């Protein structure tokens, strides 16, 4: 049974009350604050209007006191279930954040120090017939780790390195410091009889054209050693059912199942992510006692480190097919992660699929995500690159208590996640190896590489035993003569935005060039990475998101509140990027438009380059998909689920079929056709140049036939031939699939700041009954933007270019089924009246 109801909380000053007194069933908590579980203290205080919304203005500074308090949770639950011989009761917390002490009916059961794992307590004797009082005390972080050494390198906070909780709670360069506490996942009371399933490990061990071989391992924790334990396993898909049985020996059972005509799990772009139903039953002396049920995907996945010619590569191979990984980095969905609804997870993952992403990287400074995340990735056909939760810091691997805690964490996380077909690889940390070596070389870090034993000794050892089926990669980035080397492994391209000067080698300092040229997204063109797992640039949140979270008189370009939305420490980087492409904005409208356009065109420029470089480059995961608060960041979807321009661009540049132009000012136009599908691509393709009246001034048509999973340069055109005597600042290029296999891809001969757009007049017809807009224009319209004052709006397209003579039909709905606020509709282009 779940114990999520009737919780109350209250704060105490450290040392104010005796623990056993507050935990006692006789303690009077009548005037405490009611709280939601799962949840957290901050969310409860927001709901009860005790603190102002920390996301509005500077309110996060007003609630810093919350992290300094002791917080108690209490509930009373009723239990009348009598126990039979061989039965016992367990109290299970799926997630406690973080330093908690648990009491049942005034008895201290134990303490916890890890947010990321389950905590289980055997409570058979402590449980009473009738009412039971459950109390949980959360100590402030400083009380538990304030005495520890905190003088070595750790980005954003020193205390976080000793604390196994979401590292971003201490602040990051895209989110505020909000150090949460609370019961952030479900609480259960579970009855066990004689034994319980400790874990199940299901994986595909062989795959051929006719059948698959699936290995199932079941491990049992037994309380009665005198029983004979048996497992019965069923693997079902539709009318097909395969069964197997095995007896446990020393608590372990192993089965191999042959699945004829297996339905394989694919990423959604390559096929159907077929999922089988896996049922594992356990019997004691023939009587049923426990079960495990999950979805299971038959598939093989590996990471190829060298190609057939022996050259270095970093290529994911799914069911024998090399794939180009297209996607984004996933950060925690909210600063208050425990209070997030399943809807928000499912909505973001659906959006990822709709944008043609086939991989998400769970970044190593947040949390191992909730089950809904992995289940939806399984169902939607999206691979997951899984970091362990260590990021941008040295961690005390010399401390035995800390290392014992980490070992428990890694072991439990691997057991929990390894059965998900979406899970493609494990990664030890985010940037620790790379930044340590670079900062040590520059003299900024003088300490040993604390944490090295975790990623290079402990994790490989655990994974060799618990999950040898996937690549373990020690860090990201990693590989080569510089852990961010383009020669092998994966890389983080922070030449763009952070101005890093590349290449460098071991022993050299990491230098930056903070200039228009040094930060320009044109730097992507020189990147020969094998796999780019981080890169990106800022863009504004949408108007609705900004206006909702700052005083009205502060909603202007250059205000203190606008600056506060940006947590990156070197603010001019965004200005320099825009200066190089759009020009510097003069007001809030230009800032929203210019930052979004620069981000969208910059990501398009980089990702299309990476995809043209296939197979030498095999993946591009930009930073970042989402936001944890309504700020200015690298995200392509803002806090309220509203896409920025880059999201809609993503759907186009991540399309399995991509018609792309390699061109810079004054250079030839190189036309490419890329095909990531498992079947050949045949089409008629047109490259056309239009003036701003929509008149076609140049056109060339090509018959293309591209083999499966490959790409080809179709033609090379001199720029002067395509311009055809026109002013290059007054025309637009459109590449079109005549069979409409992919969307039209528009390009420009010159950067936005140098274009001479004429003023466009948009015509907008609204059909509220059909929830659609019909938009047309009398002149070429650059980046047509549709705005409505509502969260979680879904538009079939937005931030698009539009030629005269064409009508764009836009479907609109709200993801939760709410009515559309048509009265708030705004439609405009950068160059419209």
Secondary structure, DSSP 8 states (H G I E B T S, - for coil): -B--SSEEEEEE-TTSS-HHHHHSTTS--TTSEEE-SS--HHHHHHHTTSS--TTSTTHHHHTGGGGGSEEEEEEEEEE-----TTEEEEEEES-EESEEEEEETTEEEEEEEBTTS-EEEE-TTT--SEEEEEEEEE--HHHHHTTS---S-BSS-SGGGG-BS-GGGEEETTEEE----EE-S-EEEEEEESEEEEEEEEEEEEE-SSEEEEEEEEEEEES-TTS-EEEEEEEEETTEEEEEEEE-BTTEEEEEEEEET--BB--TTTS-B--EEEEEEEEETTEEEEEEEEEE-B--EEEEEE-TTS-EEEEEEETTEE--EEEEEE--S-SSGGG--HHHHHHHHHHHHHTT--EEEE-TTS----HHHHHHHHHHT-EEEEE-S-BSB---TT-HHHHHHHHHHHHHHHHHHTT-TTEEEEE--BSHHHHHHHHHHHTS--S--TTHHIIIIIHHHHHHHH-TTSEEESSBSB-SSSTT-SSSSBEE--STTT-B-----TTS---B--SHHHH-GGGGGG---S-EEE----B---HHHHHHTS-GGG-STT-HHHHHTB--S-THHHHHHHHHHT---SSHHHHHHHHHHHHHHHHHHHHHHHHHTTTTS-EEEES-S--SSSSBBS-SB-TTS-B-HHHHHHHHHTSSEEEEEE--TTS-EEEEEEE-SSS-EEEEEEEEEEETTS-EEEEEEEEEEE-TTEEEEEEEE-HHHHHTTS-GGGEEEEEEETT-SS--EEE-SS-GGG-----B-EEEEEETTTTEEEEEESS-EEEEEEE-S-SSEEES--SEEE-TT--EEEEEEETT-----GGG-EEE-TTB-
